């Protein structure tokens, strides 16, 4: 499902306009982003948990030359589905 389809689904479910549904979706996504920046974790009961995860630096290889390259550590976002979501997609 793409963002536009999600907005249309929200509009139909809530009886809102598409513009109102888009503002709602944007507000929810911004709240999740802000929670990850501030606390490093956002837990939505029944849906799942978003968590900032650290990737350690490691050695990689340049695919063209084959020479070793040091890859820097980084942060990424992980998601673990909650039980309700897991049961829904079985």
N, C-alpha and C positions, 0 to 999 in steps of 0.2 A: 504494500500500500504506500502510495506516495503522499507527500504533504497535502497536496490539493484534495486528494481523495479523503484524507483524514479530516480536513476542514469541512468538506461536504457532509461527511458522516456525522460530525459534531453538530452541524447546522440542522440536520434532519432530526437528530436525537433530542436536541435541546429546544428546537423550534426557534432558533436564532437566525440572524442573517449570516451570510458567509463572512462579512467583514467582522461581525461580533465574534464568530467562531474562530476566525484567524487571530484576533486579539487575545482571545482566551488561550489558544494553543501557544502563542508566542509568550504569554505570561507564564504558563506552566513550564515551558522549556527554559525560559530565563531563570525561573525560580530553581529549577534543577541545576542549571549551570552555576548560579550564585551559591547554592548549597555545597556544590563540589569544590568551588574555589575557597569558600569560608571554612567548611568542616571536613572536606575530603570524603564525605559519604552522604548519600541521600537514600533513605529507606522508605519505600511505599508499601505498606502492609498489604499483602494479597497480590502484589504485582511483582516486586523485586527490589534489588538493591544496586544502586550505582555507587562505585567506589573508585577513587583515584589510586592507581597502582604505579609503582616505580619499576622501571626496567633498568637492570644493571648494565654498566658498560661491558662491551665484549669485543672480541676479535671477529672480523668478518673477512670476506675476500672480494676484491674487485673482480667482477665477472669477466671483464675484458682481458685483464693482464694476469689475473690469478694471484696477485700479490696481496699480502695481508693488510688489512685496514682496521684501525681502531674505531669502533662505533661508540659514540657517546651514550651515556645513560639518558633516559627520558622518562616522562610521565605519560600515562595513558588512562583512559577510563574503562573500567570493566563493569560488566553487568551480570548479576546472578539472579535468575528468575525465581520468584516465590512459588510456593506450593500451589496456590490457586491458578497461577498462570501455567505452570507445568501440567496441571490436570486438564486445563482447558484445551491444550494443544495435543493431547494424547490421541 
